[in-house]
Amino acid sequence: LKVRVVRSSPPSSQFKATFQESYQVYKRYQMVIHKDPPDKPTINQVRLVPVSFEDPQFKSSFNQSATLFAKYQMAIHKDTPSECGENE
């Protein structure tokens, strides 16, 4: 799993290039985890949350996500701590 922050408004070229794939991941998640029927997870349900990289809440949640990612990588994939930095 690779997580990237891309600009959605106005849509960046990365956003445009990856949106359909992101939607398919969301749709599959909804169907498998929440048992939604195939026609229920719609493109309109995908939530795009505007963030500012300077927002303290965003920074805090990003740091928590990076820590969780590192723990997962070390426990499941046996990565070393140096392989689990924010830039990995």
N, C-alpha and C positions, 0 to 999 in steps of 0.2 A: 504494500500500500504506500503510495506516495501522496503526500498532502502538499498542496501549493496554494498560496494566497494569490489570487488574480483579480484584477480590476473588473468589476461587473457593470459599472456605470461611469462613463460610457464603456461598453464592452471592449475589453482589450482583445488582441488577436489570440492570446492564450486562452482567454475565456471562451471565445467563439470556437476555437479548435478543440476544446476539451469538454464543452458543455454536454453534448450528447452522451459521451462516455460517462460523465459524472451522473447524468440523469439515469442511465442504465444501472449504475451501481446503486443509486437510491431506490430505483424501482425493484431491483432484485432483493435488496435489504427488506423493503416493505413486504414483499411477497413471502420471503422465507421466514423472517422474524415475526412479522405481524400477521401473516397469513392473509394478506390482502389479495383479492383476485387480480389477474393481470391488467384489467382495464381500470382499476381504481387509482394506482399511483400515476398521477398526471404530471406533466411538465409544470403546470401552474402550482403544484404543491411544493415544488422545490423552493425552499426559502433562501433568499440571498440577503445576507445581513451586512449592511455597510459598516465598516470599521475604520478607525483611524489608528495607525501604528503608534501614535503618541498617546492614545487613550490608556490610562493606567489599568483599567479592567481588561483591555485586550492584551496588554503586556503580561499581566498576571496569568490570564488563561492560556496564553501562548507558552509561557514558562512551565505551567502545570502540564500542558499537553506534551511538551518536549521531555519533561521528566517521566511521564507515563510511557511515552514512546521508548525511551532509553531502558526503562525497567522491562518492558515487553521484549525488546530486542535481546537484552542480556539473558532473560529467563527462557525465552522460547528458542531463539536463534543462536544463543551462546556467543553473542557479539561482545567484544571488550568495551569498556566505558569510552575509550577514545573513538570507537566506531559509531558511537551513538550520540554524537554532539548535535547541536542545533542545525548545523550545516549538512548533516548526513541525510 
